[in-house]
C-alpha cells in the first residue's frame, strides 16, 4: 500500500492529505529532485514515493513534467503573444469545444477560460511577428465562434512559473559623495 490514499478524489484524512500536498509542492518547484531525497524530505520510504507519483499520474493530478527555459539566453528566436478572445459558447458544451478547437493548433502553448472582458486567453509562440499575426488573422479570428481578438506581444519575461528569469543587476560602482 502506498504512502497516501489511492483513487481519484480519494484524499483520506490527516497526514495523508498533507504529505500528498507536500509531495506535489516539492516536485512542482523541482521535478528533477532525486527520489531518495524526496523520500527523506517526506520521511517515508522511496518505494512509497514512487508508488504515489505513479498514482498521481494515473489520476491526472500530475499532468506532465516541464523544463523552464529562458529562450532570450539562446540563439533561438521566438515571439510570444497573449491573445484575448471573445467567443460565443456552444450550446450544451459551453466554452469547452471552442477551447479544444483552439488548443489543437501546434502554435498554441496555453488556453485559459477567464472572467472579465474576454472569455479565453490564448498564449502562443511563433518565429516572427508576422507568423503570429498570420495565425490570428487566418486561423483564430476566422473560427465561427470567435467574436473578437486582442493581441499583445510579450516583450520580455521577468518571472515565469514562479521562477525569476531576469535579475535586476545592482550598480557595482563605488558610491562617491561630495
C-alpha positions as CSV (number, residue, x, y, z in Angstrom):
1,X,0.0,0.0,0.0
2,X,1.3,3.5,-0.9
3,X,2.1,6.3,1.4
4,X,-1.2,8.2,0.6
5,X,-4.7,7.1,0.0
6,X,-5.3,5.9,-3.6
7,X,-8.0,6.6,-6.1
8,X,-9.4,9.6,-7.9
9,X,-10.7,12.1,-5.5
10,X,-9.9,9.9,-2.5
11,X,-7.8,12.0,-0.3
12,X,-8.3,10.3,3.1
13,X,-7.7,12.1,6.4
14,X,-4.9,13.7,8.4
15,X,-1.3,13.3,7.4
16,X,-2.2,11.7,4.0
17,X,-3.5,14.9,2.6
18,X,-0.7,17.0,4.0
19,X,2.0,14.6,2.7
20,X,0.4,14.4,-0.7
21,X,0.3,18.2,-0.9
22,X,3.9,18.5,0.3
23,X,5.0,16.0,-2.3
24,X,3.2,18.0,-5.0
25,X,4.6,21.3,-3.8
26,X,8.2,19.9,-3.8
27,X,8.0,18.4,-7.3
28,X,6.3,21.5,-8.7
29,X,9.4,23.5,-7.8
30,X,11.8,20.8,-8.8
31,X,10.6,17.9,-10.8
32,X,14.1,16.6,-11.2
33,X,14.6,16.0,-7.4
34,X,16.2,12.7,-6.6
35,X,13.6,10.2,-5.3
36,X,15.8,9.3,-2.3
37,X,16.0,13.0,-1.4
38,X,12.2,13.4,-1.8
39,X,11.6,10.4,0.5
40,X,13.9,11.9,3.1
41,X,12.0,15.2,2.9
42,X,8.7,13.5,3.4
43,X,10.0,11.0,6.0
44,X,8.9,7.9,4.1
45,X,10.4,5.1,2.0
46,X,11.5,5.7,-1.6
47,X,9.1,2.9,-2.9
48,X,6.2,4.8,-1.3
49,X,7.2,8.0,-3.2
50,X,7.4,6.0,-6.5
51,X,4.0,4.5,-5.9
52,X,2.4,7.8,-5.0
53,X,3.9,9.5,-8.1
54,X,2.5,6.8,-10.3
55,X,-0.9,7.1,-8.6
56,X,-0.9,10.9,-9.0
57,X,0.0,10.5,-12.7
58,X,-2.8,7.9,-13.2
59,X,-5.3,10.1,-11.5
60,X,-4.3,13.0,-13.8
61,X,-3.2,15.2,-10.9
62,X,0.3,15.2,-12.3
63,X,-0.2,16.1,-16.0
64,X,3.4,16.4,-17.1
65,X,6.9,17.5,-16.3
66,X,8.3,20.6,-18.0
67,X,11.6,22.4,-18.1
68,X,11.5,26.2,-17.9
69,X,13.9,27.7,-20.4
70,X,14.9,31.4,-20.7
71,X,14.9,31.5,-24.6
72,X,16.3,35.0,-24.5
73,X,19.6,33.5,-23.5
74,X,19.8,31.2,-26.5
75,X,20.2,31.8,-30.2
76,X,16.6,30.5,-30.8
77,X,14.4,33.5,-31.9
78,X,10.8,33.2,-30.6
79,X,7.9,35.6,-30.5
80,X,5.3,35.1,-27.7
81,X,1.9,36.6,-27.7
82,X,-1.1,36.7,-25.3
83,X,-4.4,36.9,-27.2
84,X,-7.6,37.9,-25.6
85,X,-10.5,36.1,-27.3
86,X,-14.3,36.8,-27.0
87,X,-16.3,33.8,-28.2
88,X,-19.9,32.5,-28.5
89,X,-20.2,29.4,-26.2
90,X,-21.6,26.3,-27.9
91,X,-25.0,25.0,-26.8
92,X,-24.6,22.0,-24.4
93,X,-20.8,22.3,-24.4
94,X,-20.1,25.9,-23.2
95,X,-16.6,27.0,-23.9
96,X,-15.0,23.6,-23.9
97,X,-15.4,22.8,-27.6
98,X,-14.3,26.2,-28.6
99,X,-11.2,26.0,-26.4
100,X,-10.4,22.5,-27.8
101,X,-10.5,23.8,-31.3
102,X,-8.1,26.5,-30.4
103,X,-5.6,24.4,-28.3
104,X,-5.3,21.8,-31.1
105,X,-3.2,24.3,-33.1
106,X,0.5,23.5,-32.6
107,X,1.4,27.1,-32.1
108,X,-0.8,27.4,-29.1
109,X,1.0,27.0,-25.8
110,X,-1.8,27.6,-23.4
111,X,-5.6,28.3,-23.3
112,X,-7.4,29.6,-20.2
113,X,-11.1,30.3,-19.6
114,X,-11.2,33.8,-18.0
115,X,-13.7,36.0,-16.2
116,X,-13.9,39.7,-17.2
117,X,-13.9,41.4,-20.5
118,X,-12.9,38.4,-22.6
119,X,-13.6,34.7,-22.4
120,X,-10.4,32.9,-23.4
121,X,-6.7,33.8,-23.0
122,X,-4.5,32.1,-25.6
123,X,-0.8,32.1,-25.3
124,X,1.2,31.2,-28.4
125,X,4.6,31.2,-29.9
126,X,5.8,31.8,-33.4
127,X,9.1,32.5,-35.2
128,X,8.2,36.1,-36.2
129,X,5.6,38.8,-35.5
130,X,4.2,38.1,-39.0
131,X,3.8,34.4,-38.2
132,X,1.8,35.2,-35.0
133,X,-0.2,37.9,-36.8
134,X,-1.0,35.4,-39.6
135,X,-2.2,32.8,-37.0
136,X,-4.6,35.4,-35.5
137,X,-5.9,36.7,-38.8
138,X,-6.0,33.4,-40.8
139,X,-6.8,30.8,-38.2
140,X,-8.1,32.2,-34.9
141,X,-10.3,35.1,-36.0
142,X,-11.9,33.0,-38.8
143,X,-13.4,30.5,-36.4
144,X,-17.2,30.9,-36.5
145,X,-17.5,31.2,-32.7
146,X,-14.8,33.9,-32.3
147,X,-16.3,37.3,-31.9
148,X,-13.2,39.4,-31.4
149,X,-9.5,39.2,-30.5
150,X,-6.9,41.5,-29.0
151,X,-3.2,40.5,-29.4
152,X,-0.5,41.6,-27.0
153,X,3.1,40.7,-27.8
154,X,5.3,39.7,-24.9
155,X,8.4,41.8,-25.0
156,X,10.3,40.4,-22.0
157,X,9.6,37.8,-19.3
158,X,10.8,38.7,-15.8
159,X,9.2,35.8,-13.9
160,X,7.6,32.7,-15.3
161,X,6.0,29.8,-13.4
162,X,7.3,31.2,-10.1
163,X,10.9,31.5,-11.3
164,X,12.6,34.8,-11.7
165,X,14.3,34.9,-15.1
166,X,15.9,38.3,-15.2
167,X,17.5,39.6,-12.1
168,X,18.0,43.4,-11.9
169,X,21.7,44.0,-11.5
170,X,22.8,46.3,-8.8
171,X,25.1,49.2,-9.7
172,X,28.5,47.8,-8.7
173,X,30.3,51.2,-8.9
174,X,31.6,52.7,-5.8
175,X,29.5,55.5,-4.4
176,X,31.2,58.8,-4.1
177,X,29.7,61.7,-2.2
178,X,30.9,65.3,-2.4
